């Protein structure tokens, strides 16, 4: 985790390293971005650990990572809206003596999903911080957080992982190059990419290539093969959405081959090069995939939507 932060989140790492080294630790932090899990955990461990920053090896660091540290309270606004009573419960709990004998930390992820009453109660806590009590917040949308709360926090922007860095980490974990490249464009971070990499992903990968072959070389087989091999096995909205997103990347590869650009499905580059389709038609087909991905978010009938999609292609 430390090596990851130094390489991919250098601003975050050097900022907290400077503050902790000088023993000037703010009582409240606000991490802003879609990729806050690792920085958040490292920050919590660093507050608890006896070393300047988290050593990642001691019993306290381990307990923080395993959610077993008794003096940490966690809330997540993405799971349930943060209410005034939740903040009051934190206040009441932290009036008691520390169970671990060290700092007390309350973590509120996705703080933007807090009621107005909860934010006002939280603001009072931040205005009169207790010694040894630290607040760690995350948000994906800082514009929905009270400016008065923001002003009382050390705000750190967490940069999204680049697609290249996600692919590199996946390849280092022995995921095949093509799969790693595709996953990097489907996921926001490495952890999400690893969760996507399963039998379903591998099956969808194969079906995407079959779809491309049928679309451009065996058009009469397209609908029946897709219904038989894809839609009978995977019928849920999220499954078909994954297929369409992977298909979108493959069709963009067909476009990129025409312009001598890098492709994600590199094992199939010869197939893509052999496709003879006018660029204007290809662009319209790509736009149709995008339109179908958008439509699938509604309560559309998946089978009918896919049939319509294939006829229009």
N, C-alpha and C positions, 0 to 999 in steps of 0.2 A: 504493500500500500504506500509506503514512504517513497519508494522508487517511482511508483506511478505518479504521485503528487509532484515530485521534483521535476519529472519529465513533462507531464501533461497539464499540471496546474501550478506552474512556477510562481505566479503572482500570489496565489493563496499561500503556498508553502513558505516563501520568503517573508511574507508579511507576518504570519504567526510566529515564525522562527525568530524574527526580530523582536516582536512583542514579548514572547515568552523568555527569550534570552535576557532581556532587560527587566524581567519581572514586572512588566506593565500590561497585565492581562485585563482587557475590558470585561465588564461584568455581563455584557450582552453582545452576541454576534448575530448577524443576519446574512445567511448565505443565499445568493440569488442565482437561480438557474435551474435547468432540468436534470442536472447531473451532480447532485449534492451528497449522495449517500456516503461515498468514501471520504470526502473532506469533513463531513459531519462526524463520522465515527472517529476519524483521526483527531479532530479537535476535542471531542469528548474525552478520548483517551489521554491526550496531552494535558488536559486540565487535571486529571486524576493521577497520572503517572509521576513517579518520583524523579524521572529524568526530565530534562528541559522540554523535550517533546516526546511523544509516545514511543516507547521502546518496542512495542508490539509483542513483547515476550513475557512480561511480568504477569502476576496473577490478576492485578487490577485491570490491565489492558485486556486480558483474556475475558474477564467478567463483563467489561463494557461491550466487547464484540459479541458476546453470547447473551446479551441482555439480562445479565444476572447481577449487575451492580445495584445494590439496594438503594442507593441515594440518587438514582436517576429516575425521573418521571418522564414518560414519553407520551405525546399526543400527536395525532395526525389528522389534520383538517380534511384530507382527501378521503379518509375513512368515515369520519363523522364530524360534522361542524363543531368547532370549538365554542363552548358556551361559557357564560359568566361563572356558572357553578364549577366548571372544570378548573378555571383559574383560582377560584376560592379554595378548592380542594388542594391545589398545589401550595397555596399560602398556609393552609392549616397543617398540612403534612410537614412542611419545612420549619414549622415552629418547634418541632420535636428535635431531640438530639440526633446527630448524625449516626447512622448505624455502622458505617464503614470507617468513621473517624477522619474523613477527608472532606473534600468539597461536595456540595449538593448541586445537581444540575437538572434543570427542566428543559426538555426538548420539545418544541412545537414545530412539526413539519407542516408545510403548506399553510402557513399562518394566515394567508389571505382568506381562508375559509373559516373565519371567526366572526361571531356576531359582533355588532357594534358595542354591546354591553361587555362582551368578553375583552375586546380590545381596550376599552376604557379602564376596566379593572386591571388588565395587564400593564397599562401605562402607569398606573399608580405604583405597581411593584417596581417598575423600571426607574421611576422618579426617586424612589427611596430604597435602593438596593441593600440587601443584607450582606454582610461580609461572609465570604465563603459560599455564596449562592450565585450560580452562573446560568444565564439564559442562552440557549442556542435555538435559533429560528431558521427555517428555510421558506423560500417562496419561489414560485415560478412566475409570479406577476407582482412586482414590487409596487405597481400603481394602485393596487388594491389594499395596500398596507397603510395604516395611519401615518402621515408624515411625522407626527410627534413620537411615534414608536421608532420609526426609521432613524430619527435624529439622536436617539439614545442607544443606538447599536453601532458596533463596528460592522459596516456593510462590506461584503466581499463578493464580487461577481465571480461565479464559477463558470469557466469556459466549457462549452460542449466538446466532447471528444471529436477529433477529426475522423472522417471515414477511414483515412489511411492508418491512423493510430489504432482504431478498433480492429481493422483487418489484421494489422501486424500482431496485436495481442492474441487474436484468435488463432492465427497461424502458429504462433509460439506455443499455443496449447494444443497443437496437432490437429487442428481443423483444416481440411483441404483448402487450398488457395481459392478456388472458385467459390466454394461455400462461404468462406470467410469474407470475400469481397461482396457477395450478395447480402450476407447478414449485416455487414457494416452499413449498408444503405437501407436496411429494413429497421434497424434498432438505433436507439438513442445512445446506448453505451454498451460496454462489453458484457455486463451481466445480463442485460436484456437479450443481447445477441445469443449468448450461451443458452438461455432458456428457450429460444426459438429453434435451436439446432437439435432436432430430434427426428424420429422416423417420419413424422408428418412433413417436415421441411424437405427431407430427402425425397419423399414421394412427390411432393409438389414440384421439386426441381426437375424430376424426370417428366412430369406431366406438362410442364412449361415447354420443354424442348419438343415433346411430342406434338403439342399444340402448334408450335411454330412450324414444324415440318408439315403438319396437315394443312395449316392455313396457306402456305405458299407452294406446296407441292402435291398435296392430296386433298384438295378442298372438299370433295364429296364425302370424305371420311370425318371431317372436323366435328360436326354436331354429334354423330353417333359415338365416336370415340370419346369425346369429352363427357357425354352423358354416361357412358358405360364405365369409363376408367376414373373419372373424377367425381361427378355429381352423385353417383350411387354410393361412393365411399365417404365423401365429405359433403355434408349438407348444411352445416352451420354457417352463419354469416361470417364469423371471424375466419373460418377455414377458407371460404371462397375469397374473402378480402385478401388473405395472405397470397393465395394463388394469383389473383389479379395484380397485386403489387410486384410479385416476382415476374409475372408476364410483362409488366410495364418495363422493368429493367432489361429484360431480354429484347424487347422490341426497340428500346433505346440503343441497345448494342447493335442491332441491325442498322440503325441510323449511323452510329458511330463508326462502324466498319466502312461505310461509304465515304467517310471523311478521315480515314486513317487515324482514328482516335482509339484510346485504350478501351477495352471491353471488360465486363465483369465475368461473363460466362466464357472465359478464354478457351476452355476445352472444346467449345463448339464454334470457334471462330471460322472454321472452314465451311460449316453449315451456313453461317451468317453471310459469308462472302459469296456463297452460291445463290443467294436469294436475289432475284431480279424483280424489283418492285420500284415503281416511280416514287420519287421522294415526296411528292405532294400527297400521294395515296398513303404512304407510310406515316406521314405526319397526321393525317386524318384518322388513321387507325390508332395511333398513340393517343390522340385526343379522345377517341371513343373509349379506350381503356380507362383513361382518367375520369371520364364522365360516368362510367359504370361503377368505378370505385366510389365516386361521390354519391351516386344513387343508392348503392347498397347500404349506406348509412341509414337510409329511411326504412320504413317497414315494407319494403318491396318483397314480392314473392321471388325467392332466390332462383328457382327453376325457370320461371318465366323470364326473369331478368337476364339470365345467362343465355337462354334460347334467343331472345331478342338481340342480345349483344353479338352472338355468333352470326345470326342472319345479317346484321348490319355490317359486320366485318366483310 
